[in-house]
Amino acid sequence: MSEDLLPMADLVKRTKEAYGLTWHEMAAQLGRSDRMIRKIARGETSGESFRRSITELYDRGEVEHLTPRRRSKDGHLARVRSKAGAEEKSITPEDTRGTRVAPVKRGRFSHTTTALPGGNRLHHIEMPKTPKSIGRKKGLAAIDRALLQVTKSQAKADKRVKFNLTVEDSDGNRRVYEIGSKSGFHASDVRSDIRTDFGGSVEAWMDHQIRSVYPDSGNVTVVSVDINEHSAIRNKETRKMEDAARTRRNRWKR
């Protein structure tokens, strides 16, 4: 879909509404501050240089080509305002040269989020296999934050999540296990079970799900997680009735 003739302020607001993005999420996709994106939405700056990036976000739910950074007459990157509380008032930003930064190498932590229509999200999290490594701790924390984000969105709509867990065995072989493939999990239920049944360990919950659904999985370690957030088929009123009858969680809890 082409939005070449749409004013930039309208394009920003339409994109934000189409995917249910927060200003922070939208800014992260575009590689800029949320303050800058809000200025475009309010018409305080033309934002025309962002048209390609924002159109990609509107059409695909993700940005492939970042807007190049401004440069001074001598060709150097123009400094930008620092975050509130920083020691220096301005900093030299990272030069992306208008393209996405290359993905991190395998075995390191990374977290990307793709916006989907209807306010849904696809979270992809990579983390190293080494226990207690900083990257692994960051990966497990990112999974918990993603679930918390979905839980907060349930105030407006009944959301569910499905997981694709990529695991690696001691020989380096990888397999992908699908968890919650039938109707998905209620994110708040998952976080509640992690807290009450698994001592707050996201990793213990994932291991339990793998062993329950795939008993022959063997000794494997989760190294990559895809969390697919989607709207539930049944409405919130039906869920509340099932909660009262204590029948809902029996559908998926193992």
C-alpha positions in Angstrom: 0.0 0.0 0.0 1.4 3.4 -1.0 1.0 6.4 1.4 3.2 8.8 -0.7 0.5 11.5 -0.7 -0.5 11.3 2.9 0.8 14.2 5.1 3.6 12.9 7.4 1.6 13.8 10.6 -1.3 11.7 9.4 1.0 8.8 8.3 2.6 8.7 11.7 -0.7 8.7 13.5 -2.3 6.1 11.1 0.7 3.8 11.5 0.7 4.0 15.3 -3.1 3.3 15.4 -2.9 0.4 12.8 -0.5 -1.6 15.0 -1.4 -0.3 18.4 2.1 1.0 18.9 3.2 3.1 21.8 5.4 6.1 21.0 8.4 4.3 22.5 7.8 1.2 20.4 7.4 3.2 17.2 10.5 5.3 17.9 12.5 2.1 18.6 11.4 0.7 15.2 12.5 3.9 13.5 15.8 4.3 15.4 14.9 7.7 16.8 13.6 9.2 20.0 9.9 9.1 20.8 10.2 12.9 21.2 11.1 13.3 17.6 8.3 11.0 16.3 5.7 12.9 18.4 6.9 16.2 16.9 6.2 14.8 13.4 2.8 13.6 14.5 2.0 17.1 15.9 3.2 18.8 12.7 6.0 20.6 14.5 8.5 19.4 11.9 7.9 18.1 8.4 9.5 14.6 9.0 9.6 14.1 5.2 12.9 12.4 5.5 11.2 9.6 7.5 8.6 8.9 4.8 10.3 5.7 3.5 10.9 4.2 6.9 7.4 5.0 8.3 5.8 3.8 5.1 7.7 0.5 5.4 6.4 0.3 9.0 2.9 1.0 7.9 3.0 -1.6 5.1 5.0 -4.4 6.7 5.0 -3.9 10.5 8.8 -3.4 10.5 11.4 -1.1 9.1 14.1 -2.2 6.7 15.6 1.2 5.8 16.3 3.6 8.6 16.3 7.3 7.9 19.9 8.5 7.5 21.3 10.7 10.2 21.8 14.4 9.4 25.3 15.5 8.6 27.1 18.9 8.9 28.6 20.7 5.9 31.9 19.0 6.5 30.3 15.6 6.3 30.4 14.7 9.9 27.4 13.4 11.8 25.4 16.2 13.4 25.2 16.0 17.2 21.8 15.3 18.8 20.3 16.2 22.1 21.2 13.9 25.0 18.7 12.2 27.2 17.5 14.1 30.3 20.0 13.9 33.1 23.1 13.2 30.9 26.4 14.9 31.7 26.7 16.3 28.1 23.9 18.3 26.4 24.5 16.6 23.1 26.1 13.5 21.7 27.2 12.1 18.3 24.6 9.4 17.3 25.4 6.0 15.8 25.7 6.1 12.0 23.4 3.4 10.5 23.8 4.8 7.0 20.1 4.3 6.4 20.0 0.6 6.8 19.3 -1.7 9.7 22.3 -2.7 11.8 23.4 -6.3 11.0 21.9 -9.0 13.3 24.0 -10.0 16.2 26.1 -13.2 15.8 24.7 -16.5 17.0 25.2 -17.1 20.6 24.6 -13.5 21.7 21.6 -11.8 23.1 19.2 -10.0 20.8 15.5 -9.0 21.0 13.4 -7.8 18.1 9.7 -7.0 18.0 7.6 -6.9 14.8 4.3 -5.1 15.0 1.3 -6.9 13.6 -2.2 -5.6 12.7 -4.7 -5.3 15.5 -2.1 -4.3 18.1 -0.5 -7.7 18.1 3.3 -8.4 18.3 5.9 -11.0 17.3 8.8 -11.1 19.7 12.0 -12.9 18.7 14.6 -13.4 21.4 18.1 -15.0 20.9 20.3 -15.8 23.8 23.6 -17.8 24.4 23.5 -21.3 25.7 25.9 -20.8 28.5 24.2 -20.9 31.9 24.5 -17.8 34.1 26.0 -15.8 31.2 25.0 -12.1 31.0 23.4 -12.6 27.6 21.3 -15.5 28.8 20.1 -13.5 31.8 19.1 -10.7 29.4 17.3 -13.1 27.2 15.2 -14.6 30.0 14.4 -11.2 31.3 13.3 -10.1 27.9 10.9 -13.0 27.7 9.4 -12.0 31.0 9.1 -8.3 29.9 7.4 -9.4 26.7 4.8 -11.5 28.6 4.3 -8.5 31.0 3.6 -6.3 28.0 1.0 -8.7 26.7 -0.6 -9.0 30.2 -1.0 -5.2 30.4 -2.7 -5.1 27.0 -5.3 -7.6 28.2 -7.2 -4.7 29.8 -8.4 -3.7 26.3 -8.6 -7.2 24.6 -8.3 -10.8 25.5 -4.8 -11.7 24.3 -3.1 -15.1 24.0 0.5 -16.1 23.2 2.0 -19.1 21.4 5.7 -20.0 21.6 8.3 -21.5 19.2 11.2 -22.6 21.3 14.5 -23.4 19.5 16.6 -25.8 21.5 20.1 -27.0 21.2 21.5 -30.3 22.5 25.0 -31.1 23.7 26.2 -31.9 20.2 25.1 -28.5 18.9 22.0 -29.8 17.0 19.0 -27.6 17.0 15.2 -28.3 16.9 12.1 -26.1 17.1 9.3 -27.0 19.5 5.9 -25.4 19.2 4.2 -24.7 22.6 0.6 -23.6 22.9 -0.3 -24.5 19.3 -4.0 -25.2 19.9 -5.4 -22.1 21.5 -2.4 -20.4 23.0 -1.7 -19.4 26.6 -3.2 -16.5 28.5 -0.1 -14.4 29.2 -1.1 -13.5 32.8 -1.6 -17.3 33.5 1.9 -18.0 32.2 3.4 -15.3 34.4 1.3 -16.5 37.4 2.5 -20.1 36.9 6.1 -19.0 36.5 5.9 -17.1 39.8 3.9 -19.7 41.9 4.9 -23.1 40.4 8.5 -22.4 39.1 9.9 -20.0 41.7 9.9 -17.1 39.2 12.1 -19.0 36.7 11.1 -18.5 33.0 13.6 -21.1 32.0 12.1 -23.7 34.4 8.6 -23.1 32.9 9.9 -23.5 29.4 11.7 -26.7 30.2 8.6 -28.1 31.9 6.5 -27.3 28.8 8.9 -29.0 26.5 9.1 -32.1 28.6 5.3 -32.2 29.0 4.5 -31.8 25.3 7.7 -33.5 23.9 8.7 -36.2 26.5 11.4 -37.6 24.2 13.2 -34.2 23.8 16.2 -35.3 25.9 18.6 -32.9 27.5 18.3 -29.6 25.6 18.7 -25.9 26.2 16.4 -23.2 24.9 18.5 -20.7 22.8 15.8 -18.9 20.8 12.2 -17.9 21.6 9.5 -16.6 19.3 6.4 -15.2 21.2 3.4 -14.8 18.9 0.9 -12.5 20.5 -2.7 -12.7 19.1 -6.3 -11.9 20.0 -8.3 -14.8 21.5 -11.2 -16.2 19.5 -13.6 -16.0 22.4 -14.4 -12.7 24.2 -13.4 -11.6 27.7 -16.9 -12.3 29.1 -16.6 -16.0 28.1 -13.2 -16.1 29.7 -14.5 -14.7 32.9 -17.3 -17.3 33.0 -14.7 -20.0 32.4 -12.6 -18.5 35.2 -15.6 -18.7 37.6 -16.2 -22.3 36.6 -12.4 -23.1 36.9 -12.4 -24.6 33.4 -10.3 -22.3 31.3 -6.8 -23.1 32.5 -7.4 -26.9 32.1 -7.3 -26.4 28.4 -3.6 -25.9 28.3 -2.0 -26.4 31.7 0.1 -29.6 31.9 
